[in-house]
Amino acid sequence: AYSFYPGMQAQHRTQSILGHIVSTQPSSVSSVVESNQCHSPYTIDGIIEQYKPRCQAALEAFLPRVFDEEKIKKFFGSPIYSYDCHSSTASLLTPIWDLLDRGGKQWRPILLCLVAEALGGKEELVLPVAALCEMAHNGTLMVDDVEDDSKLRRGKPCIHISYGVDIAINAGNALYFFPLLLFKEYKEKKLVSDATLVRCYELYSQELLNVHLGQGLDIYWHQGKKNPNVQEYLQMCAYKTGVLARLSARLGALLSGASDDFIYSIGRFAESIGVAFQIQDDLLNISGEEFASKIDVMGEDIHEGKRSLMVIHCLENASPEKAQRLLSILNSKTSDPVVIKEAIDIMKSSNSLTYAKNMAKKIINDAWNDIEKLLPNSTTKQKLQVFATYLIERKI
């Protein structure tokens, strides 16, 4: 059994069939502090430096960049007739890796690693699942960009702009299903009990279903068909953004041998992080200059007519004239920066941005207070708190 090692410096490693790296000589936390020349591991930069390369390595080990005969059979089985490896690569792997190579925060797989490390989980069991969470998340991004008719993702043209809507939808959907092959390997190699494997399948399928309900609500509302209240909005966020964080934390806890009660509790904590993250995302969309450089225009959510928490608060607290004007702008789906700024100014005048920021902070603080007493005291516990706080303080 190998516990999570805090860095990639271990000299002795083994590989599974998937090729993920595991250490047979765990390092101590102090050894990582000494080896980290850039940032302390107890800052967000240090946490990202420590965990993101390992999550990326797990992703690279699982998902090939090019299909050859051996790799395509591994994913799809033996053909009855014949595979076209070139076209299969071009239609699936090329657009997928185009998006994955753009970076992203990878905070969901990092969260999974932190939860597992806090519980003394085995890296060879847990780290491959970090790839699962990142693939599912990027699948939702690819499809979401089509549904929102977005132009930029992570500073570059969206996948449907570069490859076509049909390729983007198909590749995005494939990213929902590729992760299931990880569980298939776990079964074939008997890495976990049948009961644990069934639980993994149940968690994954339920959360992917929940994501689609959250996304459906968001789409329906920004079409102007209903103005949700705050509680309805928060539930939408819990499903659209929170459940993949919840999935990451629960899988990390499950594969680390946690109790059902703890798995539920850490899932609620992670879900709350996801909700606060979405609120911060909505805030940055209309007020973050650095964030705006990665999307099409400042206030893209206003152009899409999204009913964000700031919009809901403003509609409930602004004068009838201002509320009606904001609704009119949202329903017009305007691209005019002057009109978009007018909408932002209306929300600012009702203190809706401040309200949303305070709501995000409260959600994180309440969630941490609930889970803090259940986590064993450790440096990893400190990292979890730093990590959660970062997600609502970030500028991009």
N, C-alpha and C positions, 0 to 999 in steps of 0.2 A: 504494500500500500504506500502510495506517495501522497504526502500532503502538498497543498499549494506552495510552490517555492516563489519567493518574492522577486525574481528577476530571470533574465534569460542567460545568466552567466554559467549555469551548471555545465560541467564538462562531460558528464556521462548521461546519455539520452537514449531512449528507445523509441521505436515507431510502431504504431498499430497499422492495420491495413489502410486506414485513411491517411496515415502519414503524419498524424499530429505529434508534436514534440512533447515528451514528458521527461521529467527529471528523475534520476535515480539517486541523486545526491542533493537533497533540498538545502537551500541556503537559509541563513538566518536573516531576520529583518535588518539587523545591524550591518550585515555585509552589503545589503542593497543601499543603505544610507551612505556607506563609504564609497560604493562604486558609482552612485549617481552624481555626476559632476555638474549637472545643469540645475536641477531643482530638488528641493526637499520632497520626499515621498508623502509628506503630510500637507502639501499644497495641491491644488487641483492640477497644476502643470506636472508636478511630480507623480501624481496618481495616473494621469494620462500617459506619461512617459513610461511608467512601470507596467501598465496593463495593456495599453492599446496594441503594442507590437505583438504581444502574445495572442490577443484576439484576432489580429490580422493574420498571424501565422496559422491559426486554426482554420480560418477562412480559406487561405491559400492551399492548405493541405487537403481540404475537402473538395473544393470546387475547382475543376481544371479550367485553364484558359483556352485550351484547344482540345477538341475531341479527336482521339485516334480510335482505332478499332477496339482496343482494350478498354479505354475509358468510357466510350459510349455504351459498351455492353454492361459495364459496371452500373451505369445509371438507368439504362432502359432494357437490359436483357438482350439475349441473342435474337437477331432479326430472322424473320421467316424468309425474307428476300435479301435486301442489301441496304446498308446505311450509306448516306451521303455525309461523311464527316465534315467536309468543308461547309456545306450549307447549314448543317446542324450547329456548327460553331458560330457561323455568321448570324444566324437567326436567334440564338439563345445566349451563348457565352459572350460574344463580342459586346452586345448592348448591356448585358448585366455587368461585365467587368468595367465597361465605360463608366457606369454610375459608381460602382464600388471603388474604383481607383481615384475618384474625386475626393475621397477622404470621408468626411462626416465625423461626428463626435464619437460614435460607437459607444455611447454612454449606457445603452442597455446591456451589451455583453460585459462591459466593465462592471456594471452593477451586479451581474450574475457572478463574476469572479470575486467581488468583494463579499457578497453574501456567503459564497462557498468557503472562502478563506476564513471568514469569521467563525465558521462552524467546523473548521478543520477538514474540509472536503478534499477528495482525491482529484488531483488535477487531470489525470488521464480520463476520468469519467466526466468531469464537468466542463473542461475547456472546449472540447468539440461542440458542445451545446451553445457556446458563445457564438459560434459561426451560424448556428440555426437561428438564433434571435436576430442577428444582423441581416441574414438573408430575408427573413420574413418582413422585417422593417423596410428594407429597400424595395421589396416587392410592392408594399403599400405606397411608397413614394412614387414609384413608376406609374402606377395606376392612378393615384391621386392627381398627378400632374396632367394626365389626360383629361380626367373629369373636371379639373379646374381650368383647363386650357392655359396652363402656366407656360412661361417662355424660358425661364432660367431655373436651374437646380444646381446648387453649389457653385454658382458663378459661371456655369456653362449652359448651352442649350439643352433643354430637357430631352430625354431619350426619344420621346415621340416626335420631337422636332427634327432630330438627327436621323432617325431610322424609320419613322412612320408610326402612325397610331396602332396599326395592326401588330407590328413587331413589338412595340412597347407593352401593349396589353398582354400579349402572349408570354413575353419574357417575364413581366411582372407576376403573372399568375404562376409561372414555373417556379419562381422563387418561394411561393407558398408551399410547394410540394417537394422540392429538393430536400428540405430538412428532414422529411420523414425517412429518408434513406439512412440518416444517422441512427435512428431508433432501430432500423432493420439490422444494422451492423451490431448494435448492442445486443440484439436478440441472438444473432448468429454466433457471436463470440461469448454469449452468456455473461456479459459484463455486469448485468443487474438482474434482480429477480423478475419473474413474470409479472408479479403484482406491481412492482415499481415501473416496469415498462408500460403496462396498461395505464397507469396513472399519468405517465408522460404523454402518451397518446391523447388521453382525455383532456389534460390541461391544454395541450397544443391545439386540438381541434376546437375546443370551446372558446379559447381566446381569439383564434382566427375568425370564428363566427361572430364574436362580440365586436371585433374591429369593424366588420362590415355593417353592423347595426349603427355603430357610432358614426361611420362615414356616411351612411345613408341619411341619418338625421341632419348632419352638417349640410349635406347637399340640398335636402328638402327645405331647410330653413333659409339657406342663402338664395334659393329661388324665390324667396319672398312669400312663401305659402303659409308661414307662421312665424310669429315672434316669440321665441321660447322665454320662459322665466329663468331665474338664476339656477334653481335646482335642476331643471331640465338640461340647461347648458352644462352644468358640472357633470351630470350623468353621461352626456354625450362625450365630454372630454375623457371621462373615466374609461369609456369604451374605445374611442378613436385613438387616444394617445396612451392612456393609462394601462390598458390590458397587456401590451407588449412588454412594458416594464414589469408588470405583475407576473407575466409569464416567465421572464428572465429570472426574477427573484425566486419564484416558486420552484422552477426547475433546479436552480442552484441549491436551494434548501433540500428539495426532495432527493437529489442525487448525493447530498451530503449526510443523509440519514436523519433529517430533522423530523420532529413530531408533526402530526397533522395540524395541531393548534399553532405551532410556530410557522408552518408553511402558510397557513391562512394569514397570520399576523404580518409576516414579512411581505406577503403579497399585497396587503392593504397599504403598507408603508410605500411600497414601490408604485402602486397605483396612484397614491397621493402625489408622489414625485412627478409622475406622468401628467397629472392634471395641472399641477403648478407649472410644469415645463410648458404645457400648451398655453396657459395664460401668459407666461413670459414671452412665448413665441408670438402671440397676438399683439402684445405690447410692442415688441421690437419691430413688428411688421409696419407699425404706423409711427414709430418714434426712433428706431435705431438706425443711424446712418451707416454703420459698418454692416449691419444685417441687410440693409437695403441694397448694398453692392452685390449681394449673392442672389437676389431675386430680380424680378423684372423692373418694378418701380416701387418707390416708397408708397405704402398704403395699398399694396396689391389686394389685401383682404377687403378693402372698401370697394375696389373695382369688381371683385367677385360677389359683393353683396353679403359678406359673411356676418352672421349675428354673433359677434364676439361678446365676452363678458362686459367690455367697455360699452359696446352698443346697447346691450340689454339694460345696463345701469343708467345710461344716458336717456334711453326711451322712458324709463320709469321716473327720472328725476329732473329732466330738463323741462323747460316751458313747452306747452303744446305746440307752439309755433316751431321751436327748434327741433323738437322730437319729430314733427312731421317733415321738416326739411331734411333731417338726417335720413329718415326712411326713404324719402324721394331720391336722395343721392345714391343710397344703397341699391334701390330697385332699378336705377338707371344704368348700372354697371359701367359708370363713366371711367374713362382713361385720362380725363383732363386733370393735370396736377393741381390746378387752381381749385377746382371743385373738390378734389380729394383732400386738399389742405383745409378747405372749409369744413368738411365733415370731421376732420381731426380736431379743428378748433372748437367745434360744437361739443365734442366729447370732453375736451379739456375744460371747457367752461362749466361743465357739470361735475368736474373732479372725477371723471370716470376712469382716467388712467391711474390716478392715485388709489382709487377704490380697488382696481384690479391688482395693482402691485401689492397692496396690503392683504388682499385675499390670498394671493399666491404665498406670501410669507406666512400667513396664519395656517394654511393647509400644510406647509412643510413643518412648521413648528409643532403643530398638533400631532402630525404623523410621527415625528421624531420622539416626542414625549411618550407616545404609545409604545414604540418599539425599543426605545433606549434601555428600558429596564429588563428586556428579554434577551438582549445581546450580552455575551460574556465580555468583560473588560479586556480590551486588547488594542493594539495599534490599528488594527483593521477597523475596529469600531469607530475610532477617530476619523479614519479615512472616509467611512460611510457618511459621517456627519458633514465633513468638508465637501464631499461629493454632492450631497443633497442640497446644501446651501448654494453651491456654485450654479446649479441648474436654474435658480431663480435670480441670480445676480449677474449672469453672463450678459455680454453685449452682442453676441453673435450666435 
